[in-house]
Structure formats: C-alpha cells, structure tokens
Amino acid sequence: MKRADALSQRPDHDLGRSNNDKKTLLKEERFRSVTMNKGEFWKEIEEAEEFVKEEIRVAVDEKREGWKREGKVFIWKKRIYVPDSATLHEEIL
C-alpha cells in the first residue's frame, strides 16, 4: 500500500501526532511493585545481561538522558530496564 503525499491529504484530518497521549497498553492491575533493593529479582536481571539490546548499551555509553548503569543492571529514569528474556518477562507478568 502506498502512502498519500502531503498534497493529497485532507487538511481537516488529524495527523495523529498525539493520539496516544495518556494511554496505557496494559492495565494497572497487570503490574506488580518491584522495589529497587538488590534482592532475588535484581540478581535475575543481572544474570540476563546477555539479552540486553545493543542500543541500550550504546545509550548508556553515550550518557544519553535518563540512562545509567548500576553494576550489570541498566536503569532509565529510575526504572529498571528488563532485558529481552522470555523468562524474566513471564515472571513480571
């Protein structure tokens, strides 16, 4: 399917730039609280370091805004980055 060029798009149609603001993909009850203390969950994330995507490593190395590393755990804006490991994802959900 081809995309319409700017001249053939109707000017009264929304461009959809902010149509996902204030939307959550998963409902709040699907989440559980995980504290930042270095317990069993923290160790499991450290052990899954091989699953960390390269772009995450680059973001930390380039000191991009919000990214840092504590040991083997990557953190973005005070949130733990969970590597792309099916086992960890199952445990969280």
PDB file of N, CA, C and O in Angstrom:
ATOM      1  N   MET A   1       0.844  -1.164   0.000  1.00  0.00           N
ATOM      2  CA  MET A   1       0.000   0.000   0.000  1.00  0.00           C
ATOM      3  C   MET A   1       0.894   1.232   0.000  1.00  0.00           C
ATOM      4  O   MET A   1       1.879   1.292   0.736  1.00  0.00           O
ATOM      5  N   LYS A   2       0.552   2.202  -0.816  1.00  0.00           N
ATOM      6  CA  LYS A   2       1.321   3.440  -0.905  1.00  0.00           C
ATOM      7  C   LYS A   2       0.760   4.480   0.051  1.00  0.00           C
ATOM      8  O   LYS A   2      -0.429   4.486   0.370  1.00  0.00           O
ATOM      9  N   ARG A   3       1.630   5.341   0.488  1.00  0.00           N
ATOM     10  CA  ARG A   3       1.220   6.420   1.387  1.00  0.00           C
ATOM     11  C   ARG A   3       0.907   7.657   0.555  1.00  0.00           C
ATOM     12  O   ARG A   3       1.632   7.978  -0.386  1.00  0.00           O
ATOM     13  N   ALA A   4      -0.159   8.340   0.898  1.00  0.00           N
ATOM     14  CA  ALA A   4      -0.548   9.544   0.174  1.00  0.00           C
ATOM     15  C   ALA A   4       0.440  10.666   0.462  1.00  0.00           C
ATOM     16  O   ALA A   4       0.943  10.797   1.578  1.00  0.00           O
ATOM     17  N   ASP A   5       0.709  11.464  -0.551  1.00  0.00           N
ATOM     18  CA  ASP A   5       1.618  12.587  -0.329  1.00  0.00           C
ATOM     19  C   ASP A   5       0.873  13.726   0.372  1.00  0.00           C
ATOM     20  O   ASP A   5      -0.350  13.685   0.505  1.00  0.00           O
ATOM     21  N   ALA A   6       1.612  14.731   0.816  1.00  0.00           N
ATOM     22  CA  ALA A   6       1.046  15.823   1.607  1.00  0.00           C
ATOM     23  C   ALA A   6      -0.031  16.593   0.861  1.00  0.00           C
ATOM     24  O   ALA A   6      -0.972  17.087   1.481  1.00  0.00           O
ATOM     25  N   LEU A   7       0.089  16.705  -0.456  1.00  0.00           N
ATOM     26  CA  LEU A   7      -0.891  17.472  -1.236  1.00  0.00           C
ATOM     27  C   LEU A   7      -2.227  16.756  -1.379  1.00  0.00           C
ATOM     28  O   LEU A   7      -3.255  17.405  -1.572  1.00  0.00           O
ATOM     29  N   SER A   8      -2.229  15.437  -1.287  1.00  0.00           N
ATOM     30  CA  SER A   8      -3.477  14.699  -1.455  1.00  0.00           C
ATOM     31  C   SER A   8      -4.169  14.382  -0.124  1.00  0.00           C
ATOM     32  O   SER A   8      -5.236  13.770  -0.127  1.00  0.00           O
ATOM     33  N   GLN A   9      -3.595  14.779   0.995  1.00  0.00           N
ATOM     34  CA  GLN A   9      -4.222  14.559   2.296  1.00  0.00           C
ATOM     35  C   GLN A   9      -5.165  15.707   2.619  1.00  0.00           C
ATOM     36  O   GLN A   9      -4.865  16.866   2.332  1.00  0.00           O
ATOM     37  N   ARG A  10      -6.276  15.390   3.203  1.00  0.00           N
ATOM     38  CA  ARG A  10      -7.252  16.420   3.551  1.00  0.00           C
ATOM     39  C   ARG A  10      -6.735  17.249   4.715  1.00  0.00           C
ATOM     40  O   ARG A  10      -6.248  16.693   5.699  1.00  0.00           O
ATOM     41  N   PRO A  11      -6.832  18.565   4.621  1.00  0.00           N
ATOM     42  CA  PRO A  11      -6.305  19.435   5.677  1.00  0.00           C
ATOM     43  C   PRO A  11      -7.093  19.360   6.983  1.00  0.00           C
ATOM     44  O   PRO A  11      -6.569  19.721   8.038  1.00  0.00           O
ATOM     45  N   ASP A  12      -8.342  18.898   6.929  1.00  0.00           N
ATOM     46  CA  ASP A  12      -9.151  18.838   8.148  1.00  0.00           C
ATOM     47  C   ASP A  12      -8.982  17.528   8.911  1.00  0.00           C
ATOM     48  O   ASP A  12      -9.638  17.333   9.935  1.00  0.00           O
ATOM     49  N   HIS A  13      -8.127  16.630   8.444  1.00  0.00           N
ATOM     50  CA  HIS A  13      -7.876  15.370   9.150  1.00  0.00           C
ATOM     51  C   HIS A  13      -6.736  15.519  10.148  1.00  0.00           C
ATOM     52  O   HIS A  13      -5.730  16.175   9.877  1.00  0.00           O
ATOM     53  N   ASP A  14      -6.919  14.893  11.310  1.00  0.00           N
ATOM     54  CA  ASP A  14      -5.889  14.898  12.350  1.00  0.00           C
ATOM     55  C   ASP A  14      -4.696  14.077  11.873  1.00  0.00           C
ATOM     56  O   ASP A  14      -4.863  13.014  11.274  1.00  0.00           O
ATOM     57  N   LEU A  15      -3.493  14.576  12.140  1.00  0.00           N
ATOM     58  CA  LEU A  15      -2.280  13.868  11.729  1.00  0.00           C
ATOM     59  C   LEU A  15      -1.917  12.745  12.689  1.00  0.00           C
ATOM     60  O   LEU A  15      -1.026  11.950  12.387  1.00  0.00           O
ATOM     61  N   GLY A  16      -2.580  12.657  13.836  1.00  0.00           N
ATOM     62  CA  GLY A  16      -2.355  11.567  14.771  1.00  0.00           C
ATOM     63  C   GLY A  16      -1.061  11.664  15.554  1.00  0.00           C
ATOM     64  O   GLY A  16      -0.565  10.655  16.055  1.00  0.00           O
ATOM     65  N   ARG A  17      -0.510  12.855  15.667  1.00  0.00           N
ATOM     66  CA  ARG A  17       0.779  13.001  16.347  1.00  0.00           C
ATOM     67  C   ARG A  17       0.685  12.760  17.858  1.00  0.00           C
ATOM     68  O   ARG A  17       1.644  12.285  18.466  1.00  0.00           O
ATOM     69  N   SER A  18      -0.434  13.074  18.455  1.00  0.00           N
ATOM     70  CA  SER A  18      -0.541  12.917  19.909  1.00  0.00           C
ATOM     71  C   SER A  18      -1.743  12.055  20.293  1.00  0.00           C
ATOM     72  O   SER A  18      -2.281  12.189  21.393  1.00  0.00           O
ATOM     73  N   ASN A  19      -2.159  11.179  19.396  1.00  0.00           N
ATOM     74  CA  ASN A  19      -3.348  10.381  19.680  1.00  0.00           C
ATOM     75  C   ASN A  19      -3.125   9.281  20.711  1.00  0.00           C
ATOM     76  O   ASN A  19      -4.088   8.658  21.158  1.00  0.00           O
ATOM     77  N   ASN A  20      -1.870   9.027  21.099  1.00  0.00           N
ATOM     78  CA  ASN A  20      -1.600   8.015  22.119  1.00  0.00           C
ATOM     79  C   ASN A  20      -1.208   8.620  23.458  1.00  0.00           C
ATOM     80  O   ASN A  20      -0.807   7.891  24.365  1.00  0.00           O
ATOM     81  N   ASP A  21      -1.314   9.932  23.604  1.00  0.00           N
ATOM     82  CA  ASP A  21      -1.005  10.564  24.887  1.00  0.00           C
ATOM     83  C   ASP A  21      -1.971  10.048  25.955  1.00  0.00           C
ATOM     84  O   ASP A  21      -3.159   9.846  25.702  1.00  0.00           O
ATOM     85  N   LYS A  22      -1.438   9.847  27.126  1.00  0.00           N
ATOM     86  CA  LYS A  22      -2.217   9.404  28.283  1.00  0.00           C
ATOM     87  C   LYS A  22      -2.901   8.053  28.047  1.00  0.00           C
ATOM     88  O   LYS A  22      -3.982   7.806  28.582  1.00  0.00           O
ATOM     89  N   LYS A  23      -2.283   7.188  27.260  1.00  0.00           N
ATOM     90  CA  LYS A  23      -2.798   5.839  27.021  1.00  0.00           C
ATOM     91  C   LYS A  23      -1.843   4.835  27.643  1.00  0.00           C
ATOM     92  O   LYS A  23      -0.626   5.014  27.602  1.00  0.00           O
ATOM     93  N   THR A  24      -2.391   3.795  28.210  1.00  0.00           N
ATOM     94  CA  THR A  24      -1.593   2.723  28.785  1.00  0.00           C
ATOM     95  C   THR A  24      -1.934   1.441  28.048  1.00  0.00           C
ATOM     96  O   THR A  24      -3.105   1.105  27.873  1.00  0.00           O
ATOM     97  N   LEU A  25      -0.904   0.729  27.617  1.00  0.00           N
ATOM     98  CA  LEU A  25      -1.151  -0.504  26.875  1.00  0.00           C
ATOM     99  C   LEU A  25      -1.658  -1.623  27.780  1.00  0.00           C
ATOM    100  O   LEU A  25      -2.529  -2.400  27.390  1.00  0.00           O
ATOM    101  N   LEU A  26      -1.116  -1.698  28.974  1.00  0.00           N
ATOM    102  CA  LEU A  26      -1.549  -2.717  29.925  1.00  0.00           C
ATOM    103  C   LEU A  26      -2.245  -2.043  31.098  1.00  0.00           C
ATOM    104  O   LEU A  26      -1.845  -0.962  31.531  1.00  0.00           O
ATOM    105  N   LYS A  27      -3.267  -2.675  31.598  1.00  0.00           N
ATOM    106  CA  LYS A  27      -3.993  -2.102  32.731  1.00  0.00           C
ATOM    107  C   LYS A  27      -3.130  -2.141  33.988  1.00  0.00           C
ATOM    108  O   LYS A  27      -2.272  -3.010  34.142  1.00  0.00           O
ATOM    109  N   GLU A  28      -3.368  -1.201  34.868  1.00  0.00           N
ATOM    110  CA  GLU A  28      -2.581  -1.042  36.090  1.00  0.00           C
ATOM    111  C   GLU A  28      -2.544  -2.326  36.923  1.00  0.00           C
ATOM    112  O   GLU A  28      -1.516  -2.632  37.528  1.00  0.00           O
ATOM    113  N   GLU A  29      -3.634  -3.074  36.963  1.00  0.00           N
ATOM    114  CA  GLU A  29      -3.673  -4.289  37.781  1.00  0.00           C
ATOM    115  C   GLU A  29      -2.777  -5.406  37.239  1.00  0.00           C
ATOM    116  O   GLU A  29      -2.552  -6.400  37.929  1.00  0.00           O
ATOM    117  N   ARG A  30      -2.267  -5.257  36.021  1.00  0.00           N
ATOM    118  CA  ARG A  30      -1.356  -6.248  35.453  1.00  0.00           C
ATOM    119  C   ARG A  30       0.080  -6.088  35.968  1.00  0.00           C
ATOM    120  O   ARG A  30       0.931  -6.938  35.706  1.00  0.00           O
ATOM    121  N   PHE A  31       0.347  -5.006  36.694  1.00  0.00           N
ATOM    122  CA  PHE A  31       1.689  -4.726  37.182  1.00  0.00           C
ATOM    123  C   PHE A  31       1.797  -5.060  38.656  1.00  0.00           C
ATOM    124  O   PHE A  31       0.814  -5.002  39.395  1.00  0.00           O
ATOM    125  N   ARG A  32       2.997  -5.409  39.073  1.00  0.00           N
ATOM    126  CA  ARG A  32       3.249  -5.587  40.488  1.00  0.00           C
ATOM    127  C   ARG A  32       4.437  -4.714  40.855  1.00  0.00           C
ATOM    128  O   ARG A  32       5.281  -4.402  40.015  1.00  0.00           O
ATOM    129  N   SER A  33       4.488  -4.336  42.080  1.00  0.00           N
ATOM    130  CA  SER A  33       5.548  -3.449  42.535  1.00  0.00           C
ATOM    131  C   SER A  33       6.826  -4.241  42.791  1.00  0.00           C
ATOM    132  O   SER A  33       6.810  -5.276  43.457  1.00  0.00           O
ATOM    133  N   VAL A  34       7.914  -3.744  42.258  1.00  0.00           N
ATOM    134  CA  VAL A  34       9.223  -4.354  42.497  1.00  0.00           C
ATOM    135  C   VAL A  34      10.107  -3.254  43.057  1.00  0.00           C
ATOM    136  O   VAL A  34      10.330  -2.234  42.404  1.00  0.00           O
ATOM    137  N   THR A  35      10.601  -3.458  44.247  1.00  0.00           N
ATOM    138  CA  THR A  35      11.424  -2.429  44.866  1.00  0.00           C
ATOM    139  C   THR A  35      12.826  -2.460  44.292  1.00  0.00           C
ATOM    140  O   THR A  35      13.249  -3.453  43.701  1.00  0.00           O
ATOM    141  N   MET A  36      13.544  -1.355  44.475  1.00  0.00           N
ATOM    142  CA  MET A  36      14.879  -1.227  43.910  1.00  0.00           C
ATOM    143  C   MET A  36      15.955  -1.880  44.775  1.00  0.00           C
ATOM    144  O   MET A  36      17.137  -1.793  44.442  1.00  0.00           O
ATOM    145  N   ASN A  37      15.576  -2.538  45.885  1.00  0.00           N
ATOM    146  CA  ASN A  37      16.632  -3.184  46.663  1.00  0.00           C
ATOM    147  C   ASN A  37      17.187  -4.359  45.869  1.00  0.00           C
ATOM    148  O   ASN A  37      16.503  -4.938  45.025  1.00  0.00           O
ATOM    149  N   LYS A  38      18.394  -4.687  46.145  1.00  0.00           N
ATOM    150  CA  LYS A  38      19.090  -5.680  45.331  1.00  0.00           C
ATOM    151  C   LYS A  38      18.810  -7.092  45.841  1.00  0.00           C
ATOM    152  O   LYS A  38      19.679  -7.738  46.425  1.00  0.00           O
ATOM    153  N   GLY A  39      17.591  -7.557  45.611  1.00  0.00           N
ATOM    154  CA  GLY A  39      17.181  -8.882  46.036  1.00  0.00           C
ATOM    155  C   GLY A  39      17.265  -9.884  44.900  1.00  0.00           C
ATOM    156  O   GLY A  39      18.058  -9.724  43.972  1.00  0.00           O
ATOM    157  N   GLU A  40      16.445 -10.910  44.981  1.00  0.00           N
ATOM    158  CA  GLU A  40      16.457 -12.000  44.009  1.00  0.00           C
ATOM    159  C   GLU A  40      16.139 -11.527  42.594  1.00  0.00           C
ATOM    160  O   GLU A  40      16.777 -11.963  41.636  1.00  0.00           O
ATOM    161  N   PHE A  41      15.157 -10.637  42.459  1.00  0.00           N
ATOM    162  CA  PHE A  41      14.777 -10.140  41.136  1.00  0.00           C
ATOM    163  C   PHE A  41      15.933  -9.391  40.484  1.00  0.00           C
ATOM    164  O   PHE A  41      16.175  -9.532  39.286  1.00  0.00           O
ATOM    165  N   TRP A  42      16.645  -8.594  41.276  1.00  0.00           N
ATOM    166  CA  TRP A  42      17.804  -7.832  40.795  1.00  0.00           C
ATOM    167  C   TRP A  42      18.870  -8.796  40.251  1.00  0.00           C
ATOM    168  O   TRP A  42      19.460  -8.552  39.198  1.00  0.00           O
ATOM    169  N   LYS A  43      19.105  -9.891  40.983  1.00  0.00           N
ATOM    170  CA  LYS A  43      20.102 -10.880  40.562  1.00  0.00           C
ATOM    171  C   LYS A  43      19.713 -11.529  39.236  1.00  0.00           C
ATOM    172  O   LYS A  43      20.565 -11.776  38.383  1.00  0.00           O
ATOM    173  N   GLU A  44      18.426 -11.802  39.073  1.00  0.00           N
ATOM    174  CA  GLU A  44      17.954 -12.415  37.830  1.00  0.00           C
ATOM    175  C   GLU A  44      18.169 -11.476  36.647  1.00  0.00           C
ATOM    176  O   GLU A  44      18.509 -11.927  35.553  1.00  0.00           O
ATOM    177  N   ILE A  45      17.976 -10.197  36.854  1.00  0.00           N
ATOM    178  CA  ILE A  45      18.201  -9.219  35.789  1.00  0.00           C
ATOM    179  C   ILE A  45      19.693  -9.152  35.458  1.00  0.00           C
ATOM    180  O   ILE A  45      20.067  -9.070  34.289  1.00  0.00           O
ATOM    181  N   GLU A  46      20.537  -9.186  36.479  1.00  0.00           N
ATOM    182  CA  GLU A  46      21.986  -9.177  36.244  1.00  0.00           C
ATOM    183  C   GLU A  46      22.411 -10.394  35.419  1.00  0.00           C
ATOM    184  O   GLU A  46      23.255 -10.284  34.530  1.00  0.00           O
ATOM    185  N   GLU A  47      21.826 -11.541  35.717  1.00  0.00           N
ATOM    186  CA  GLU A  47      22.176 -12.771  35.013  1.00  0.00           C
ATOM    187  C   GLU A  47      21.691 -12.773  33.564  1.00  0.00           C
ATOM    188  O   GLU A  47      22.194 -13.540  32.743  1.00  0.00           O
ATOM    189  N   ALA A  48      20.724 -11.924  33.249  1.00  0.00           N
ATOM    190  CA  ALA A  48      20.180 -11.856  31.887  1.00  0.00           C
ATOM    191  C   ALA A  48      20.885 -10.792  31.051  1.00  0.00           C
ATOM    192  O   ALA A  48      20.345 -10.341  30.041  1.00  0.00           O
ATOM    193  N   GLU A  49      22.079 -10.389  31.461  1.00  0.00           N
ATOM    194  CA  GLU A  49      22.805  -9.313  30.774  1.00  0.00           C
ATOM    195  C   GLU A  49      23.022  -9.614  29.287  1.00  0.00           C
ATOM    196  O   GLU A  49      23.073  -8.692  28.474  1.00  0.00           O
ATOM    197  N   GLU A  50      23.147 -10.874  28.931  1.00  0.00           N
ATOM    198  CA  GLU A  50      23.369 -11.241  27.529  1.00  0.00           C
ATOM    199  C   GLU A  50      22.195 -10.861  26.627  1.00  0.00           C
ATOM    200  O   GLU A  50      22.349 -10.783  25.408  1.00  0.00           O
ATOM    201  N   PHE A  51      21.015 -10.624  27.226  1.00  0.00           N
ATOM    202  CA  PHE A  51      19.813 -10.290  26.460  1.00  0.00           C
ATOM    203  C   PHE A  51      19.612  -8.777  26.294  1.00  0.00           C
ATOM    204  O   PHE A  51      18.642  -8.351  25.667  1.00  0.00           O
ATOM    205  N   VAL A  52      20.513  -7.971  26.846  1.00  0.00           N
ATOM    206  CA  VAL A  52      20.391  -6.511  26.736  1.00  0.00           C
ATOM    207  C   VAL A  52      20.658  -6.108  25.291  1.00  0.00           C
ATOM    208  O   VAL A  52      21.658  -6.516  24.701  1.00  0.00           O
ATOM    209  N   LYS A  53      19.765  -5.311  24.728  1.00  0.00           N
ATOM    210  CA  LYS A  53      19.914  -4.885  23.338  1.00  0.00           C
ATOM    211  C   LYS A  53      21.082  -3.921  23.195  1.00  0.00           C
ATOM    212  O   LYS A  53      21.398  -3.163  24.113  1.00  0.00           O
ATOM    213  N   GLU A  54      21.703  -3.962  22.056  1.00  0.00           N
ATOM    214  CA  GLU A  54      22.887  -3.136  21.790  1.00  0.00           C
ATOM    215  C   GLU A  54      22.578  -1.644  21.895  1.00  0.00           C
ATOM    216  O   GLU A  54      23.413  -0.877  22.374  1.00  0.00           O
ATOM    217  N   GLU A  55      21.396  -1.223  21.458  1.00  0.00           N
ATOM    218  CA  GLU A  55      21.064   0.203  21.526  1.00  0.00           C
ATOM    219  C   GLU A  55      20.965   0.712  22.972  1.00  0.00           C
ATOM    220  O   GLU A  55      21.177   1.896  23.232  1.00  0.00           O
ATOM    221  N   ILE A  56      20.646  -0.178  23.897  1.00  0.00           N
ATOM    222  CA  ILE A  56      20.614   0.195  25.311  1.00  0.00           C
ATOM    223  C   ILE A  56      22.035   0.414  25.808  1.00  0.00           C
ATOM    224  O   ILE A  56      22.314   1.388  26.507  1.00  0.00           O
ATOM    225  N   ARG A  57      22.913  -0.481  25.450  1.00  0.00           N
ATOM    226  CA  ARG A  57      24.326  -0.336  25.834  1.00  0.00           C
ATOM    227  C   ARG A  57      24.910   0.965  25.279  1.00  0.00           C
ATOM    228  O   ARG A  57      25.637   1.672  25.977  1.00  0.00           O
ATOM    229  N   VAL A  58      24.589   1.272  24.029  1.00  0.00           N
ATOM    230  CA  VAL A  58      25.082   2.500  23.391  1.00  0.00           C
ATOM    231  C   VAL A  58      24.536   3.729  24.122  1.00  0.00           C
ATOM    232  O   VAL A  58      25.268   4.691  24.353  1.00  0.00           O
ATOM    233  N   ALA A  59      23.257   3.697  24.484  1.00  0.00           N
ATOM    234  CA  ALA A  59      22.646   4.835  25.192  1.00  0.00           C
ATOM    235  C   ALA A  59      23.369   5.110  26.506  1.00  0.00           C
ATOM    236  O   ALA A  59      23.589   6.268  26.862  1.00  0.00           O
ATOM    237  N   VAL A  60      23.735   4.064  27.221  1.00  0.00           N
ATOM    238  CA  VAL A  60      24.448   4.228  28.492  1.00  0.00           C
ATOM    239  C   VAL A  60      25.863   4.725  28.229  1.00  0.00           C
ATOM    240  O   VAL A  60      26.336   5.639  28.905  1.00  0.00           O
ATOM    241  N   ASP A  61      26.542   4.131  27.255  1.00  0.00           N
ATOM    242  CA  ASP A  61      27.916   4.532  26.937  1.00  0.00           C
ATOM    243  C   ASP A  61      27.990   5.991  26.498  1.00  0.00           C
ATOM    244  O   ASP A  61      28.946   6.693  26.828  1.00  0.00           O
ATOM    245  N   GLU A  62      26.980   6.449  25.753  1.00  0.00           N
ATOM    246  CA  GLU A  62      26.954   7.835  25.278  1.00  0.00           C
ATOM    247  C   GLU A  62      26.347   8.794  26.301  1.00  0.00           C
ATOM    248  O   GLU A  62      26.206   9.989  26.046  1.00  0.00           O
ATOM    249  N   LYS A  63      25.989   8.243  27.470  1.00  0.00           N
ATOM    250  CA  LYS A  63      25.404   9.041  28.551  1.00  0.00           C
ATOM    251  C   LYS A  63      24.162   9.824  28.094  1.00  0.00           C
ATOM    252  O   LYS A  63      24.009  11.008  28.395  1.00  0.00           O
ATOM    253  N   ARG A  64      23.291   9.133  27.366  1.00  0.00           N
ATOM    254  CA  ARG A  64      22.046   9.761  26.924  1.00  0.00           C
ATOM    255  C   ARG A  64      21.163  10.032  28.130  1.00  0.00           C
ATOM    256  O   ARG A  64      21.241   9.345  29.149  1.00  0.00           O
ATOM    257  N   GLU A  65      20.334  11.033  27.995  1.00  0.00           N
ATOM    258  CA  GLU A  65      19.499  11.491  29.111  1.00  0.00           C
ATOM    259  C   GLU A  65      18.667  10.363  29.708  1.00  0.00           C
ATOM    260  O   GLU A  65      17.966   9.648  28.991  1.00  0.00           O
ATOM    261  N   GLY A  66      18.751  10.212  31.011  1.00  0.00           N
ATOM    262  CA  GLY A  66      17.949   9.238  31.738  1.00  0.00           C
ATOM    263  C   GLY A  66      18.584   7.865  31.903  1.00  0.00           C
ATOM    264  O   GLY A  66      18.156   7.096  32.764  1.00  0.00           O
ATOM    265  N   TRP A  67      19.589   7.538  31.109  1.00  0.00           N
ATOM    266  CA  TRP A  67      20.186   6.205  31.155  1.00  0.00           C
ATOM    267  C   TRP A  67      21.393   6.159  32.077  1.00  0.00           C
ATOM    268  O   TRP A  67      22.223   7.069  32.081  1.00  0.00           O
ATOM    269  N   LYS A  68      21.481   5.088  32.859  1.00  0.00           N
ATOM    270  CA  LYS A  68      22.671   4.835  33.673  1.00  0.00           C
ATOM    271  C   LYS A  68      22.765   3.327  33.910  1.00  0.00           C
ATOM    272  O   LYS A  68      21.884   2.555  33.533  1.00  0.00           O
ATOM    273  N   ARG A  69      23.850   2.950  34.538  1.00  0.00           N
ATOM    274  CA  ARG A  69      24.080   1.521  34.799  1.00  0.00           C
ATOM    275  C   ARG A  69      24.537   1.354  36.237  1.00  0.00           C
ATOM    276  O   ARG A  69      25.418   2.071  36.711  1.00  0.00           O
ATOM    277  N   GLU A  70      23.928   0.400  36.924  1.00  0.00           N
ATOM    278  CA  GLU A  70      24.345   0.037  38.276  1.00  0.00           C
ATOM    279  C   GLU A  70      24.778  -1.415  38.227  1.00  0.00           C
ATOM    280  O   GLU A  70      23.945  -2.321  38.210  1.00  0.00           O
ATOM    281  N   GLY A  71      26.083  -1.632  38.203  1.00  0.00           N
ATOM    282  CA  GLY A  71      26.601  -2.986  38.045  1.00  0.00           C
ATOM    283  C   GLY A  71      26.248  -3.503  36.669  1.00  0.00           C
ATOM    284  O   GLY A  71      26.653  -2.923  35.662  1.00  0.00           O
ATOM    285  N   LYS A  72      25.492  -4.593  36.617  1.00  0.00           N
ATOM    286  CA  LYS A  72      25.071  -5.170  35.338  1.00  0.00           C
ATOM    287  C   LYS A  72      23.637  -4.795  34.978  1.00  0.00           C
ATOM    288  O   LYS A  72      23.099  -5.280  33.983  1.00  0.00           O
ATOM    289  N   VAL A  73      23.016  -3.932  35.784  1.00  0.00           N
ATOM    290  CA  VAL A  73      21.616  -3.554  35.578  1.00  0.00           C
ATOM    291  C   VAL A  73      21.549  -2.168  34.945  1.00  0.00           C
ATOM    292  O   VAL A  73      22.195  -1.225  35.403  1.00  0.00           O
ATOM    293  N   PHE A  74      20.750  -2.067  33.879  1.00  0.00           N
ATOM    294  CA  PHE A  74      20.555  -0.798  33.186  1.00  0.00           C
ATOM    295  C   PHE A  74      19.297  -0.124  33.731  1.00  0.00           C
ATOM    296  O   PHE A  74      18.278  -0.773  33.968  1.00  0.00           O
ATOM    297  N   ILE A  75      19.392   1.185  33.924  1.00  0.00           N
ATOM    298  CA  ILE A  75      18.277   1.930  34.510  1.00  0.00           C
ATOM    299  C   ILE A  75      17.977   3.136  33.628  1.00  0.00           C
ATOM    300  O   ILE A  75      18.886   3.831  33.173  1.00  0.00           O
ATOM    301  N   TRP A  76      16.687   3.374  33.393  1.00  0.00           N
ATOM    302  CA  TRP A  76      16.238   4.530  32.621  1.00  0.00           C
ATOM    303  C   TRP A  76      15.246   5.313  33.470  1.00  0.00           C
ATOM    304  O   TRP A  76      14.172   4.816  33.809  1.00  0.00           O
ATOM    305  N   LYS A  77      15.613   6.526  33.803  1.00  0.00           N
ATOM    306  CA  LYS A  77      14.752   7.420  34.586  1.00  0.00           C
ATOM    307  C   LYS A  77      14.197   6.717  35.823  1.00  0.00           C
ATOM    308  O   LYS A  77      12.988   6.718  36.052  1.00  0.00           O
ATOM    309  N   LYS A  78      15.071   6.125  36.607  1.00  0.00           N
ATOM    310  CA  LYS A  78      14.735   5.438  37.863  1.00  0.00           C
ATOM    311  C   LYS A  78      13.883   4.184  37.663  1.00  0.00           C
ATOM    312  O   LYS A  78      13.243   3.710  38.601  1.00  0.00           O
ATOM    313  N   ARG A  79      13.876   3.653  36.447  1.00  0.00           N
ATOM    314  CA  ARG A  79      13.142   2.420  36.163  1.00  0.00           C
ATOM    315  C   ARG A  79      14.147   1.363  35.700  1.00  0.00           C
ATOM    316  O   ARG A  79      15.084   1.658  34.958  1.00  0.00           O
ATOM    317  N   ILE A  80      13.937   0.162  36.144  1.00  0.00           N
ATOM    318  CA  ILE A  80      14.839  -0.931  35.758  1.00  0.00           C
ATOM    319  C   ILE A  80      14.504  -1.381  34.346  1.00  0.00           C
ATOM    320  O   ILE A  80      13.349  -1.663  34.026  1.00  0.00           O
ATOM    321  N   TYR A  81      15.534  -1.445  33.503  1.00  0.00           N
ATOM    322  CA  TYR A  81      15.362  -1.993  32.158  1.00  0.00           C
ATOM    323  C   TYR A  81      15.385  -3.515  32.281  1.00  0.00           C
ATOM    324  O   TYR A  81      16.348  -4.088  32.791  1.00  0.00           O
ATOM    325  N   VAL A  82      14.335  -4.155  31.816  1.00  0.00           N
ATOM    326  CA  VAL A  82      14.257  -5.616  31.856  1.00  0.00           C
ATOM    327  C   VAL A  82      14.714  -6.144  30.508  1.00  0.00           C
ATOM    328  O   VAL A  82      14.063  -5.888  29.495  1.00  0.00           O
ATOM    329  N   PRO A  83      15.831  -6.883  30.474  1.00  0.00           N
ATOM    330  CA  PRO A  83      16.335  -7.418  29.214  1.00  0.00           C
ATOM    331  C   PRO A  83      15.299  -8.289  28.511  1.00  0.00           C
ATOM    332  O   PRO A  83      14.358  -8.783  29.132  1.00  0.00           O
ATOM    333  N   ASP A  84      15.486  -8.466  27.223  1.00  0.00           N
ATOM    334  CA  ASP A  84      14.545  -9.199  26.391  1.00  0.00           C
ATOM    335  C   ASP A  84      14.676 -10.706  26.614  1.00  0.00           C
ATOM    336  O   ASP A  84      15.082 -11.448  25.720  1.00  0.00           O
ATOM    337  N   SER A  85      14.328 -11.135  27.812  1.00  0.00           N
ATOM    338  CA  SER A  85      14.391 -12.538  28.194  1.00  0.00           C
ATOM    339  C   SER A  85      12.967 -13.022  28.466  1.00  0.00           C
ATOM    340  O   SER A  85      12.267 -12.457  29.306  1.00  0.00           O
ATOM    341  N   ALA A  86      12.548 -14.047  27.770  1.00  0.00           N
ATOM    342  CA  ALA A  86      11.186 -14.566  27.935  1.00  0.00           C
ATOM    343  C   ALA A  86      10.921 -14.989  29.375  1.00  0.00           C
ATOM    344  O   ALA A  86       9.818 -14.793  29.884  1.00  0.00           O
ATOM    345  N   THR A  87      11.908 -15.561  30.029  1.00  0.00           N
ATOM    346  CA  THR A  87      11.751 -15.999  31.419  1.00  0.00           C
ATOM    347  C   THR A  87      11.458 -14.822  32.338  1.00  0.00           C
ATOM    348  O   THR A  87      10.551 -14.887  33.168  1.00  0.00           O
ATOM    349  N   LEU A  88      12.231 -13.742  32.191  1.00  0.00           N
ATOM    350  CA  LEU A  88      12.000 -12.557  33.024  1.00  0.00           C
ATOM    351  C   LEU A  88      10.645 -11.924  32.721  1.00  0.00           C
ATOM    352  O   LEU A  88       9.933 -11.518  33.639  1.00  0.00           O
ATOM    353  N   HIS A  89      10.294 -11.839  31.470  1.00  0.00           N
ATOM    354  CA  HIS A  89       9.013 -11.241  31.104  1.00  0.00           C
ATOM    355  C   HIS A  89       7.841 -12.035  31.687  1.00  0.00           C
ATOM    356  O   HIS A  89       6.868 -11.447  32.159  1.00  0.00           O
ATOM    357  N   GLU A  90       7.930 -13.354  31.654  1.00  0.00           N
ATOM    358  CA  GLU A  90       6.879 -14.194  32.241  1.00  0.00           C
ATOM    359  C   GLU A  90       6.766 -13.957  33.731  1.00  0.00           C
ATOM    360  O   GLU A  90       5.667 -13.879  34.279  1.00  0.00           O
ATOM    361  N   GLU A  91       7.914 -13.844  34.384  1.00  0.00           N
ATOM    362  CA  GLU A  91       7.914 -13.639  35.823  1.00  0.00           C
ATOM    363  C   GLU A  91       7.271 -12.305  36.214  1.00  0.00           C
ATOM    364  O   GLU A  91       6.563 -12.216  37.217  1.00  0.00           O
ATOM    365  N   ILE A  92       7.521 -11.291  35.422  1.00  0.00           N
ATOM    366  CA  ILE A  92       6.979  -9.969  35.720  1.00  0.00           C
ATOM    367  C   ILE A  92       5.471  -9.938  35.503  1.00  0.00           C
ATOM    368  O   ILE A  92       4.728  -9.402  36.326  1.00  0.00           O
ATOM    369  N   LEU A  93       5.027 -10.514  34.394  1.00  0.00           N
ATOM    370  CA  LEU A  93       3.591 -10.512  34.101  1.00  0.00           C
ATOM    371  C   LEU A  93       2.921 -11.664  34.792  1.00  0.00           C
ATOM    372  O   LEU A  93       1.709 -11.837  34.670  1.00  0.00           O
TER     373      LEU A  93
END
